[in-house]
Amino acid sequence: KLLIAASSISLALLHILPWWLVILIFARDFTIVVGVVAWYLWIPKTPNLQPSYISKINTVFQLTLVMLCLFDQAFGLRFPIWIPIFVSVFRLACVISFENLY
């Protein structure tokens, strides 16, 4: 997750990914961390920390998007259609996984 976060920030600094997407990534991860910490502090029962199927799909889309952006920058492969499509698909997957967090 740290590598994905660092890559997302770097790509946003280079104006390849939009900042709102980076904020969405961090907001989702921050929500998960805060939820787990709150659970441990206030609920004596151990939580079930199994990732959901949509969270796994979300991670695949996130990795694919970063990979496409890095390939585009490193090798000059131009994906004028694919990057915006993956941004939109990742945004949808992130919003759906937000709803399935708890």
LUMZAMI-796188 format. One record per residue (C-alpha): residue number from 1; chain; x, y, z. Coordinates in steps of 0.02 Angstrom, whole numbers, padded with zeros to 5 digits, always signed. Layout:
% LUMZAMI-796188
<atom i="NUM" ch="A" X="X" Y="Y" Z="Z"/>
...
***
This chain:
% LUMZAMI-796188
<atom i="1" ch="A" X="+00000" Y="+00000" Z="+00000"/>
<atom i="2" ch="A" X="+00144" Y="+00118" Z="+00038"/>
<atom i="3" ch="A" X="+00218" Y="+00091" Z="-00136"/>
<atom i="4" ch="A" X="+00049" Y="+00125" Z="-00217"/>
<atom i="5" ch="A" X="+00026" Y="+00282" Z="-00112"/>
<atom i="6" ch="A" X="+00200" Y="+00347" Z="-00153"/>
<atom i="7" ch="A" X="+00175" Y="+00309" Z="-00338"/>
<atom i="8" ch="A" X="+00006" Y="+00397" Z="-00337"/>
<atom i="9" ch="A" X="+00080" Y="+00553" Z="-00257"/>
<atom i="10" ch="A" X="+00225" Y="+00554" Z="-00381"/>
<atom i="11" ch="A" X="+00108" Y="+00535" Z="-00528"/>
<atom i="12" ch="A" X="-00002" Y="+00676" Z="-00463"/>
<atom i="13" ch="A" X="+00151" Y="+00788" Z="-00442"/>
<atom i="14" ch="A" X="+00193" Y="+00754" Z="-00624"/>
<atom i="15" ch="A" X="+00012" Y="+00798" Z="-00672"/>
<atom i="16" ch="A" X="-00020" Y="+00623" Z="-00738"/>
<atom i="17" ch="A" X="-00152" Y="+00576" Z="-00609"/>
<atom i="18" ch="A" X="-00278" Y="+00698" Z="-00540"/>
<atom i="19" ch="A" X="-00257" Y="+00753" Z="-00358"/>
<atom i="20" ch="A" X="-00437" Y="+00709" Z="-00316"/>
<atom i="21" ch="A" X="-00394" Y="+00527" Z="-00355"/>
<atom i="22" ch="A" X="-00245" Y="+00530" Z="-00236"/>
<atom i="23" ch="A" X="-00356" Y="+00607" Z="-00103"/>
<atom i="24" ch="A" X="-00486" Y="+00470" Z="-00133"/>
<atom i="25" ch="A" X="-00351" Y="+00336" Z="-00112"/>
<atom i="26" ch="A" X="-00290" Y="+00412" Z="+00051"/>
<atom i="27" ch="A" X="-00466" Y="+00444" Z="+00116"/>
<atom i="28" ch="A" X="-00513" Y="+00262" Z="+00091"/>
<atom i="29" ch="A" X="-00355" Y="+00197" Z="+00175"/>
<atom i="30" ch="A" X="-00371" Y="+00324" Z="+00317"/>
<atom i="31" ch="A" X="-00551" Y="+00270" Z="+00345"/>
<atom i="32" ch="A" X="-00498" Y="+00088" Z="+00358"/>
<atom i="33" ch="A" X="-00359" Y="+00127" Z="+00482"/>
<atom i="34" ch="A" X="-00470" Y="+00238" Z="+00590"/>
<atom i="35" ch="A" X="-00607" Y="+00106" Z="+00590"/>
<atom i="36" ch="A" X="-00490" Y="-00032" Z="+00645"/>
<atom i="37" ch="A" X="-00411" Y="+00074" Z="+00782"/>
<atom i="38" ch="A" X="-00583" Y="+00128" Z="+00845"/>
<atom i="39" ch="A" X="-00641" Y="-00053" Z="+00845"/>
<atom i="40" ch="A" X="-00492" Y="-00108" Z="+00950"/>
<atom i="41" ch="A" X="-00516" Y="+00036" Z="+01072"/>
<atom i="42" ch="A" X="-00704" Y="+00023" Z="+01102"/>
<atom i="43" ch="A" X="-00764" Y="-00150" Z="+01055"/>
<atom i="44" ch="A" X="-00694" Y="-00299" Z="+01152"/>
<atom i="45" ch="A" X="-00735" Y="-00425" Z="+01014"/>
<atom i="46" ch="A" X="-00595" Y="-00457" Z="+00887"/>
<atom i="47" ch="A" X="-00644" Y="-00393" Z="+00715"/>
<atom i="48" ch="A" X="-00647" Y="-00501" Z="+00558"/>
<atom i="49" ch="A" X="-00510" Y="-00420" Z="+00455"/>
<atom i="50" ch="A" X="-00534" Y="-00518" Z="+00295"/>
<atom i="51" ch="A" X="-00528" Y="-00406" Z="+00141"/>
<atom i="52" ch="A" X="-00685" Y="-00404" Z="+00037"/>
<atom i="53" ch="A" X="-00688" Y="-00459" Z="-00144"/>
<atom i="54" ch="A" X="-00720" Y="-00281" Z="-00203"/>
<atom i="55" ch="A" X="-00569" Y="-00221" Z="-00103"/>
<atom i="56" ch="A" X="-00460" Y="-00346" Z="-00195"/>
<atom i="57" ch="A" X="-00531" Y="-00288" Z="-00362"/>
<atom i="58" ch="A" X="-00499" Y="-00109" Z="-00308"/>
<atom i="59" ch="A" X="-00316" Y="-00150" Z="-00274"/>
<atom i="60" ch="A" X="-00298" Y="-00232" Z="-00445"/>
<atom i="61" ch="A" X="-00370" Y="-00077" Z="-00530"/>
<atom i="62" ch="A" X="-00256" Y="+00034" Z="-00427"/>
<atom i="63" ch="A" X="-00101" Y="-00066" Z="-00474"/>
<atom i="64" ch="A" X="-00153" Y="-00072" Z="-00657"/>
<atom i="65" ch="A" X="-00179" Y="+00115" Z="-00663"/>
<atom i="66" ch="A" X="-00009" Y="+00150" Z="-00585"/>
<atom i="67" ch="A" X="+00072" Y="+00024" Z="-00702"/>
<atom i="68" ch="A" X="-00007" Y="+00103" Z="-00856"/>
<atom i="69" ch="A" X="+00049" Y="+00276" Z="-00803"/>
<atom i="70" ch="A" X="+00226" Y="+00218" Z="-00767"/>
<atom i="71" ch="A" X="+00238" Y="+00122" Z="-00932"/>
<atom i="72" ch="A" X="+00175" Y="+00276" Z="-01022"/>
<atom i="73" ch="A" X="+00310" Y="+00384" Z="-00942"/>
<atom i="74" ch="A" X="+00453" Y="+00258" Z="-00951"/>
<atom i="75" ch="A" X="+00433" Y="+00187" Z="-01124"/>
<atom i="76" ch="A" X="+00337" Y="+00322" Z="-01216"/>
<atom i="77" ch="A" X="+00189" Y="+00207" Z="-01238"/>
<atom i="78" ch="A" X="+00041" Y="+00319" Z="-01263"/>
<atom i="79" ch="A" X="-00123" Y="+00263" Z="-01187"/>
<atom i="80" ch="A" X="-00232" Y="+00415" Z="-01221"/>
<atom i="81" ch="A" X="-00392" Y="+00317" Z="-01195"/>
<atom i="82" ch="A" X="-00342" Y="+00186" Z="-01068"/>
<atom i="83" ch="A" X="-00281" Y="+00298" Z="-00927"/>
<atom i="84" ch="A" X="-00443" Y="+00401" Z="-00914"/>
<atom i="85" ch="A" X="-00544" Y="+00239" Z="-00927"/>
<atom i="86" ch="A" X="-00445" Y="+00161" Z="-00783"/>
<atom i="87" ch="A" X="-00462" Y="+00321" Z="-00681"/>
<atom i="88" ch="A" X="-00651" Y="+00309" Z="-00701"/>
<atom i="89" ch="A" X="-00657" Y="+00122" Z="-00666"/>
<atom i="90" ch="A" X="-00545" Y="+00142" Z="-00513"/>
<atom i="91" ch="A" X="-00653" Y="+00286" Z="-00450"/>
<atom i="92" ch="A" X="-00807" Y="+00176" Z="-00464"/>
<atom i="93" ch="A" X="-00722" Y="+00028" Z="-00379"/>
<atom i="94" ch="A" X="-00658" Y="+00141" Z="-00240"/>
<atom i="95" ch="A" X="-00830" Y="+00213" Z="-00206"/>
<atom i="96" ch="A" X="-00909" Y="+00039" Z="-00205"/>
<atom i="97" ch="A" X="-00774" Y="-00026" Z="-00087"/>
<atom i="98" ch="A" X="-00802" Y="+00126" Z="+00026"/>
<atom i="99" ch="A" X="-00984" Y="+00071" Z="+00045"/>
<atom i="100" ch="A" X="-00931" Y="-00107" Z="+00087"/>
<atom i="101" ch="A" X="-00802" Y="-00064" Z="+00220"/>
<atom i="102" ch="A" X="-00909" Y="-00098" Z="+00373"/>
***
